[in-house]
Amino acid sequence: MHDGAIAFFDFQPVAPISHPKEMGETLENVLTKLNRNRRYQRALWAIYQDSVMTSERMLKCLSQFLVSLVSQDSNYDQVMKGAAQFNEQEQMGYRVFQKHCASCHTPPLFTNFEFANNGLAVDSIYRDSGRFIITRVESDQFRFKVPTLRNIEFSAPYMHDGRYRQLRAVLKHYRLDKIQNNGAADVLLPMAYSEKEETDLMAFLLTLSDPTFNGNKENHFPRAFFVATE
């Protein structure tokens, strides 16, 4: 969660399941559907020697799946292992990244696990004040969790409120915009990189895409489980 509201990993799935603007479900109804499905009953028996899905088991299973989602075979990873090389543009982009981005998006996970104010204008509808909602500490106004940049090519829309559909728009924000939320921004805007350096930076960010991870069919939606409940 961008404001850090969920402190325990096992509880994280509860929020999107029950939030009215996400899945809009209840744990009770989800459990009812899972317990009607014989495929899940057989899978549970193989794990627990018991075919009844409980809320504890469901959340543990979700947590185990989430921690299995490890991306470590991008072109960047291959370069760091010495098994590949950046091309000239990617290398230039890496230099731009190290100068302007790495303090927050720290390799190898490309996050520093902190909260930061990136100078975005406040959305006039939601007026999300970020971490401040949780802590009520004034200095946390408009600070949001720093996300990983791994597989950033595939994680649109961007920013905490999804205001940008294109990654290039994010880079333009940092290159052209001034601080717009009247908060104590943790980045100096606009950043001093050129339009060419922006293109180089984009080339580097694309090296963080991991085709092995994104193409793993085991992580795809398990349609077979929902073909029938018989």
Kinemage of the C-alpha trace (Angstrom):
@kinemage 1
@onewidth
@group {chain A} dominant
@subgroup {mainchain}
@vectorlist {calphas} color= white
{ca met a 1} P 0.000 0.000 0.000
{ca his a 2} L 1.433 3.379 -0.986
{ca asp a 3} L 0.769 4.945 2.431
{ca gly a 4} L 2.180 2.021 4.430
{ca ala a 5} L -1.181 1.225 6.014
{ca ile a 6} L -0.570 -2.543 5.937
{ca ala a 7} L 2.232 -3.430 8.327
{ca phe a 8} L 2.112 -7.226 8.038
{ca phe a 9} L 2.599 -9.076 4.763
{ca asp a 10} L 0.068 -11.815 5.579
{ca phe a 11} L -2.658 -9.187 5.953
{ca gln a 12} L -1.932 -7.314 2.721
{ca pro a 13} L -4.332 -9.355 0.505
{ca val a 14} L -7.280 -8.471 2.763
{ca ala a 15} L -7.281 -4.825 1.660
{ca pro a 16} L -7.824 -5.315 -2.109
{ca ile a 17} L -10.278 -8.168 -1.506
{ca ser a 18} L -12.536 -6.091 0.718
{ca his a 19} L -12.036 -2.570 -0.656
{ca pro a 20} L -15.191 -1.380 -2.493
{ca lys a 21} L -13.134 0.201 -5.290
{ca glu a 22} L -11.046 -2.915 -5.879
{ca met a 23} L -12.592 -6.389 -5.584
{ca gly a 24} L -15.478 -5.275 -3.358
{ca glu a 25} L -15.716 -8.747 -1.815
{ca thr a 26} L -15.926 -10.207 1.684
{ca leu a 27} L -13.632 -12.876 3.070
{ca glu a 28} L -16.692 -14.920 3.975
{ca asn a 29} L -17.965 -14.963 0.402
{ca val a 30} L -14.544 -15.764 -1.020
{ca leu a 31} L -14.207 -18.689 1.398
{ca thr a 32} L -17.646 -19.962 0.393
{ca lys a 33} L -16.656 -19.997 -3.281
{ca leu a 34} L -13.303 -21.660 -2.591
{ca asn a 35} L -14.900 -24.358 -0.459
{ca arg a 36} L -17.375 -25.165 -3.257
{ca asn a 37} L -14.588 -25.762 -5.732
{ca arg a 38} L -13.450 -29.398 -5.789
{ca arg a 39} L -10.152 -28.560 -7.429
{ca tyr a 40} L -9.273 -26.375 -4.454
{ca gln a 41} L -10.516 -29.077 -2.098
{ca arg a 42} L -8.103 -31.568 -3.637
{ca ala a 43} L -5.245 -29.050 -3.550
{ca leu a 44} L -5.924 -28.295 0.115
{ca trp a 45} L -5.986 -31.981 0.969
{ca ala a 46} L -2.556 -32.406 -0.591
{ca ile a 47} L -1.219 -29.630 1.675
{ca tyr a 48} L -3.153 -30.011 4.932
{ca gln a 49} L -4.769 -33.462 4.704
{ca asp a 50} L -7.942 -31.463 5.183
{ca ser a 51} L -10.100 -30.000 2.397
{ca val a 52} L -11.614 -27.038 4.281
{ca met a 53} L -10.390 -23.566 3.349
{ca thr a 54} L -10.219 -21.178 6.292
{ca ser a 55} L -9.343 -17.493 6.332
{ca glu a 56} L -5.977 -18.289 7.943
{ca arg a 57} L -5.125 -20.855 5.281
{ca met a 58} L -6.265 -18.610 2.457
{ca leu a 59} L -4.106 -15.693 3.610
{ca lys a 60} L -1.099 -17.937 4.192
{ca cys a 61} L -1.473 -19.443 0.728
{ca leu a 62} L -1.690 -15.972 -0.809
{ca ser a 63} L 1.394 -14.859 1.117
{ca gln a 64} L 3.360 -17.912 -0.008
{ca phe a 65} L 2.439 -17.203 -3.611
{ca leu a 66} L 3.431 -13.541 -3.321
{ca val a 67} L 6.859 -14.323 -1.843
{ca ser a 68} L 7.460 -16.731 -4.729
{ca leu a 69} L 7.298 -13.829 -7.203
{ca val a 70} L 11.023 -13.192 -7.493
{ca ser a 71} L 12.361 -11.404 -10.574
{ca gln a 72} L 16.115 -11.865 -10.981
{ca asp a 73} L 16.864 -12.556 -14.637
{ca ser a 74} L 16.551 -9.185 -16.355
{ca asn a 75} L 19.187 -7.831 -18.732
{ca tyr a 76} L 20.367 -5.662 -15.818
{ca asp a 77} L 20.874 -8.799 -13.710
{ca gln a 78} L 22.803 -10.449 -16.517
{ca val a 79} L 25.072 -7.397 -16.769
{ca met a 80} L 25.664 -7.377 -13.017
{ca lys a 81} L 26.593 -11.077 -13.203
{ca gly a 82} L 29.066 -10.354 -16.002
{ca ala a 83} L 27.094 -12.468 -18.465
{ca ala a 84} L 26.039 -9.537 -20.695
{ca gln a 85} L 26.857 -5.891 -21.409
{ca phe a 86} L 24.781 -2.744 -21.705
{ca asn a 87} L 24.747 -1.166 -25.131
{ca glu a 88} L 26.008 2.420 -25.342
{ca gln a 89} L 22.608 4.028 -24.805
{ca glu a 90} L 21.760 1.766 -21.855
{ca gln a 91} L 25.146 2.534 -20.282
{ca met a 92} L 24.524 6.272 -20.641
{ca gly a 93} L 21.074 5.814 -19.133
{ca tyr a 94} L 22.569 3.882 -16.220
{ca arg a 95} L 24.813 6.859 -15.477
{ca val a 96} L 21.802 9.199 -15.504
{ca phe a 97} L 19.979 6.770 -13.220
{ca gln a 98} L 22.860 6.597 -10.760
{ca lys a 99} L 23.063 10.381 -10.593
{ca his a 100} L 19.359 11.225 -10.285
{ca cys a 101} L 17.383 8.146 -9.244
{ca ala a 102} L 19.437 5.574 -7.332
{ca ser a 103} L 19.224 7.240 -3.913
{ca cys a 104} L 15.517 6.330 -3.743
{ca his a 105} L 15.312 3.472 -6.270
{ca thr a 106} L 18.360 1.717 -4.846
{ca pro a 107} L 19.657 -1.412 -6.636
{ca pro a 108} L 19.344 -4.345 -6.589
{ca leu a 109} L 15.671 -4.154 -5.569
{ca phe a 110} L 15.362 -0.591 -6.901
{ca thr a 111} L 13.678 0.769 -3.803
{ca asn a 112} L 15.012 2.063 -0.498
{ca phe a 113} L 11.828 0.919 1.331
{ca glu a 114} L 11.214 4.507 2.437
{ca phe a 115} L 8.440 7.028 1.817
{ca ala a 116} L 9.123 10.069 -0.354
{ca asn a 117} L 7.468 13.241 -1.611
{ca asn a 118} L 8.108 13.384 -5.365
{ca gly a 119} L 6.598 16.824 -5.937
{ca leu a 120} L 3.447 15.731 -7.766
{ca ala a 121} L 0.478 18.061 -7.796
{ca val a 122} L -2.262 16.931 -5.411
{ca asp a 123} L -5.154 15.200 -7.171
{ca ser a 124} L -8.139 17.548 -6.865
{ca ile a 125} L -10.600 14.669 -6.371
{ca tyr a 126} L -8.842 12.296 -3.987
{ca arg a 127} L -6.494 14.766 -2.268
{ca asp a 128} L -4.388 11.851 -1.065
{ca ser a 129} L -1.854 13.069 1.491
{ca gly a 130} L 0.006 9.756 1.612
{ca arg a 131} L 1.842 8.587 4.705
{ca phe a 132} L 0.380 11.491 6.703
{ca ile a 133} L -2.988 9.681 6.725
{ca ile a 134} L -1.407 6.952 8.832
{ca thr a 135} L 1.089 8.821 11.023
{ca arg a 136} L -0.486 12.302 11.304
{ca val a 137} L 3.081 13.625 11.312
{ca glu a 138} L 3.204 16.853 9.322
{ca ser a 139} L 6.503 15.988 7.637
{ca asp a 140} L 4.826 12.905 6.127
{ca gln a 141} L 2.466 15.027 4.014
{ca phe a 142} L 2.459 13.753 0.390
{ca arg a 143} L 5.019 11.063 1.093
{ca phe a 144} L 4.335 7.722 -0.588
{ca lys a 145} L 6.147 4.395 -0.549
{ca val a 146} L 9.012 4.271 -3.036
{ca pro a 147} L 8.097 1.481 -5.488
{ca thr a 148} L 10.492 -0.962 -7.085
{ca leu a 149} L 11.401 -0.242 -10.698
{ca arg a 150} L 11.843 -3.889 -11.630
{ca asn a 151} L 9.613 -4.724 -14.593
{ca ile a 152} L 8.569 -1.063 -14.680
{ca glu a 153} L 7.821 -1.482 -18.389
{ca phe a 154} L 4.814 -3.634 -17.447
{ca ser a 155} L 3.478 -1.891 -14.339
{ca ala a 156} L 1.468 1.008 -15.823
{ca pro a 157} L -0.327 3.140 -14.803
{ca tyr a 158} L 2.356 4.995 -12.886
{ca met a 159} L 2.673 7.033 -9.677
{ca his a 160} L 0.696 6.363 -6.501
{ca asp a 161} L -2.591 7.447 -8.096
{ca gly a 162} L -1.984 6.023 -11.584
{ca arg a 163} L -2.123 9.440 -13.238
{ca tyr a 164} L 0.422 8.588 -15.943
{ca arg a 165} L -0.257 5.866 -18.496
{ca gln a 166} L 3.159 6.112 -20.142
{ca leu a 167} L 6.564 5.719 -18.484
{ca arg a 168} L 7.860 8.607 -20.581
{ca ala a 169} L 5.369 10.904 -18.824
{ca val a 170} L 6.943 10.019 -15.475
{ca leu a 171} L 10.396 10.944 -16.751
{ca lys a 172} L 9.056 14.208 -18.154
{ca his a 173} L 7.569 15.042 -14.740
{ca tyr a 174} L 11.005 14.792 -13.153
{ca arg a 175} L 12.716 16.651 -15.995
{ca leu a 176} L 10.248 19.514 -16.508
{ca asp a 177} L 7.938 19.984 -13.506
{ca lys a 178} L 8.446 22.068 -10.410
{ca ile a 179} L 7.307 20.989 -6.940
{ca gln a 180} L 3.534 21.303 -7.020
{ca asn a 181} L 2.137 20.059 -3.707
{ca asn a 182} L 3.471 22.654 -1.246
{ca gly a 183} L 5.178 19.886 0.690
{ca ala a 184} L 8.803 19.270 1.591
{ca ala a 185} L 9.694 17.303 -1.552
{ca asp a 186} L 12.490 14.764 -1.232
{ca val a 187} L 13.669 15.411 -4.793
{ca leu a 188} L 14.902 18.622 -6.368
{ca leu a 189} L 12.627 19.460 -9.300
{ca pro a 190} L 13.101 19.883 -12.129
{ca met a 191} L 15.983 17.423 -12.347
{ca ala a 192} L 18.927 18.506 -14.448
{ca tyr a 193} L 18.908 15.966 -17.246
{ca ser a 194} L 18.393 16.684 -20.927
{ca glu a 195} L 15.817 15.285 -23.321
{ca lys a 196} L 18.492 12.999 -24.772
{ca glu a 197} L 19.441 11.809 -21.293
{ca glu a 198} L 15.744 11.149 -20.676
{ca thr a 199} L 15.740 8.824 -23.696
{ca asp a 200} L 18.916 7.153 -22.436
{ca leu a 201} L 17.332 6.730 -19.012
{ca met a 202} L 14.308 5.104 -20.617
{ca ala a 203} L 16.607 2.642 -22.382
{ca phe a 204} L 18.189 1.707 -19.056
{ca leu a 205} L 14.841 1.241 -17.317
{ca leu a 206} L 13.834 -1.245 -20.005
{ca thr a 207} L 16.809 -3.403 -18.998
{ca leu a 208} L 14.944 -4.080 -15.729
{ca ser a 209} L 12.324 -6.145 -17.593
{ca asp a 210} L 12.589 -9.859 -16.850
{ca pro a 211} L 11.113 -12.017 -19.661
{ca thr a 212} L 11.672 -15.205 -17.659
{ca phe a 213} L 9.567 -13.828 -14.800
{ca asn a 214} L 6.865 -12.213 -16.918
{ca gly a 215} L 6.507 -15.254 -19.153
{ca asn a 216} L 6.238 -17.768 -16.313
{ca lys a 217} L 2.910 -19.532 -16.910
{ca glu a 218} L 2.790 -20.725 -13.305
{ca asn a 219} L 2.115 -17.116 -12.317
{ca his a 220} L -0.761 -16.684 -14.775
{ca phe a 221} L -4.431 -16.691 -13.827
{ca pro a 222} L -5.358 -20.329 -12.970
{ca arg a 223} L -8.401 -20.599 -15.222
{ca ala a 224} L -8.535 -24.357 -14.827
{ca phe a 225} L -9.596 -23.936 -11.202
{ca phe a 226} L -12.684 -22.001 -12.232
{ca val a 227} L -13.926 -24.025 -15.194
{ca ala a 228} L -16.257 -25.955 -12.945
{ca thr a 229} L -16.959 -26.512 -9.274
{ca glu a 230} L -18.037 -30.078 -9.817
